[in-house]
Amino acid sequence: MSRKIAGFLIALGAFMIFEWINLGLNLADGHPTSFYVVHGILIAVNLVLALVLAWIGVRGFTGRSGGAR
């Protein structure tokens, strides 16, 4: 993986973490419980995805891909 792609994955992961945490903090009151459950699940899944993408980017950036060369 090139360092350019690895940097993109790190930036994308950081952006996703910021964006989904921001969404979670800005949810307005007054919605039914199901609204918060669905959005909570969406936020959790996307935060995990963001962490995985950033982790892959860090491993690619540092050159520790773990694959055969």
C-alpha positions in Angstrom: 0.0 0.0 0.0 1.3 3.4 -0.8 1.8 6.1 1.8 -0.6 8.3 -0.1 -3.4 5.7 0.3 -2.5 5.0 3.9 -2.7 8.7 4.7 -6.1 8.9 3.0 -7.3 6.0 5.2 -6.1 7.6 8.3 -7.7 11.0 7.4 -10.9 9.2 6.4 -11.0 7.3 9.7 -10.4 10.5 11.7 -13.1 12.4 9.8 -15.6 9.6 10.3 -14.9 9.5 14.0 -15.3 13.3 14.3 -18.5 13.3 12.2 -20.3 10.4 13.9 -19.5 11.6 17.4 -20.7 15.1 16.4 -23.9 13.6 15.1 -24.4 11.6 18.3 -23.9 14.8 20.5 -26.3 16.8 18.3 -29.3 14.5 18.3 -32.3 16.5 19.4 -34.6 15.5 22.2 -38.2 14.5 21.7 -37.9 11.6 19.3 -39.2 8.1 20.0 -36.9 5.6 21.7 -36.6 3.6 18.4 -35.0 6.7 16.7 -32.2 6.7 19.3 -31.7 3.0 19.2 -31.3 3.0 15.4 -29.0 6.0 15.4 -27.0 4.5 18.3 -26.4 1.4 16.3 -25.5 3.4 13.2 -23.0 5.4 15.2 -21.5 2.4 16.9 -21.0 0.5 13.6 -19.5 3.5 11.8 -17.1 4.2 14.7 -15.9 0.6 14.5 -15.5 0.9 10.8 -13.6 4.2 11.2 -11.2 2.7 13.7 -10.6 -0.3 11.4 -9.9 2.0 8.4 -7.5 4.1 10.5 -5.8 1.0 11.9 -5.2 -0.3 8.3 -3.9 3.1 7.3 -1.5 3.3 10.2 -0.2 -0.2 9.5 0.2 0.7 5.8 1.9 4.0 6.6 4.4 2.4 9.0 5.1 -0.5 6.6 3.8 -3.2 8.9 1.3 -4.8 6.6 1.8 -8.3 8.0 1.6 -9.9 4.5 4.1 -11.9 2.6 6.6 -9.9 0.6 
